Amino acid sequence: QVQLVESGGGLVQPGGSLRLSCKASGFIFSNYDMSWYRQTPGKERELVASIAIVGGATNYADSVKGRFTISRDNAKNTVYLQRNSLKAEDTAVYYCSNVWRGRRYWGQGTQVTVSA
């Protein structure tokens, strides 16, 4: 059974940094692309960043390019999202996600609030 467990959310001041972690289990982690999404009330969930298994190629939403970095540690079955220069508009629930056997799976989400 696929399980994705996020951690690392919280309250951070504008301009600050925070790293999110997602621990995966139930599948061969190193064989699958991984992604981070976020969602704010009243809006659709949006893709923030993804990282491929082949060469670790990464992809980012325009709104976070240059500020966020996605990485993975296959030995720890964990994907990370390092977020710097945080802005109020980065406030959201952040979700870890992957597609396994044709179905998309989500973690429970972790709330990040950027506020002074």
C-alpha positions in Angstrom: 0.0 0.0 0.0 1.4 3.4 -1.1 1.9 5.8 1.8 3.3 9.3 1.5 3.9 11.2 4.8 4.8 14.9 4.6 6.5 16.9 7.4 8.2 20.2 8.0 5.3 22.6 7.6 4.7 25.5 9.9 4.7 29.3 10.3 7.6 31.2 8.7 8.2 34.9 8.2 8.3 36.4 4.7 11.8 36.0 3.2 12.4 32.9 5.4 13.2 29.4 4.4 11.6 26.0 5.2 12.3 22.5 4.0 9.5 20.0 3.5 10.0 16.2 3.6 8.0 13.4 2.2 8.7 9.8 3.4 7.4 7.2 0.9 6.6 3.5 1.4 4.8 0.7 -0.3 6.5 1.0 -3.7 10.0 1.0 -5.1 10.7 4.7 -4.6 13.7 4.9 -6.9 11.6 3.8 -9.8 9.1 6.6 -9.8 8.9 10.3 -10.4 7.8 12.4 -7.4 6.0 15.7 -7.2 5.0 18.4 -4.8 1.7 20.2 -5.2 0.0 22.9 -3.1 -3.5 24.1 -2.6 -5.1 27.2 -1.1 -8.8 27.5 -0.2 -11.0 28.0 -3.2 -8.3 27.1 -5.7 -7.3 24.0 -7.5 -4.3 22.0 -6.4 -1.3 23.1 -8.5 1.9 21.5 -9.4 4.9 23.1 -7.6 7.8 20.9 -8.6 8.6 17.4 -9.8 11.7 15.3 -10.0 12.3 12.4 -12.4 14.0 9.1 -11.8 16.1 9.5 -14.9 19.0 11.8 -14.2 17.0 13.6 -11.5 15.6 16.1 -14.0 13.5 18.7 -12.3 10.6 20.9 -13.3 9.1 23.9 -11.5 6.1 26.2 -11.6 7.0 29.6 -12.9 6.0 31.1 -9.6 8.6 29.2 -7.6 11.5 29.0 -10.0 14.8 30.2 -8.5 13.3 30.0 -4.9 12.3 26.3 -4.5 14.5 23.2 -5.0 13.2 19.7 -5.2 15.5 16.8 -4.4 15.3 13.1 -3.5 17.3 10.6 -1.4 16.5 7.2 -2.8 18.3 5.5 0.1 15.9 7.1 2.5 12.8 6.9 0.3 12.3 10.6 0.8 11.7 13.6 -1.4 12.4 17.1 -0.2 11.2 20.6 -1.1 13.6 23.4 0.0 11.8 26.7 -0.1 13.7 30.0 0.2 12.6 33.6 -0.1 9.2 32.7 1.0 6.3 35.0 0.2 2.8 35.4 1.6 1.4 33.8 -1.6 3.3 30.6 -0.8 0.9 30.0 2.0 -0.9 26.7 1.3 -1.2 23.1 2.1 1.6 21.3 0.4 1.2 17.7 -0.8 3.6 15.1 -1.9 2.4 12.9 -4.8 3.2 10.2 -7.2 1.6 7.9 -9.7 1.8 4.2 -9.1 0.2 1.6 -11.3 -1.9 4.3 -13.1 -3.3 5.9 -9.9 -2.2 9.1 -8.4 -1.5 9.0 -4.7 -1.4 11.9 -2.2 0.0 12.5 1.2 -2.1 14.0 3.9 -0.6 17.4 3.3 1.3 19.9 5.5 0.3 23.4 6.2 2.7 26.2 5.5 1.9 29.7 6.5 4.0 32.7 5.5 3.2 35.6 7.7 4.9 38.3 9.7 
